[in-house]
Amino acid sequence: MDYQAELKSYLDEQGRVKEWPSKRNKGKFQKLVLEYLASKFESGVTYTEKEVNTLLNQYHTFGDPALLRRELFENGLIDRMRDGSAYWCNTQN
């Protein structure tokens, strides 16, 4: 998918998410942003919470990796250990 074209109003020149989209359009742009961010994770790699935050901080500018991490998890794009000690991607890149 061409996320750059689909999300052009939400991404800056470096491909970082500038703002969290509102729920209008039934959350279409939220879902696209989450899929875009999930595509940055490597399949088969286990991440710590700190590593997830670092990765997310590279691809957004509004300073809320916890929101993004939670939304990725709640939407089934990443999974985690119950205690939050390990995260991994659920999608095929």
Sequence and secondary structure as in RCSB ss.txt:
>XXXX:A:sequence
MDYQAELKSYLDEQGRVKEWPSKRNKGKFQKLVLEYLASKFESGVTYTEKEVNTLLNQYHTFGDPALLRRELFEN
GLIDRMRDGSAYWCNTQN
>XXXX:A:secstr
  HHHHTTTTB TTS B S   STGGGHHHHHHHHHHHTTS TT EE HHHHHHHHHHTBSSS HHHHHHHHHHT
TSEEE TTSS EEE S  
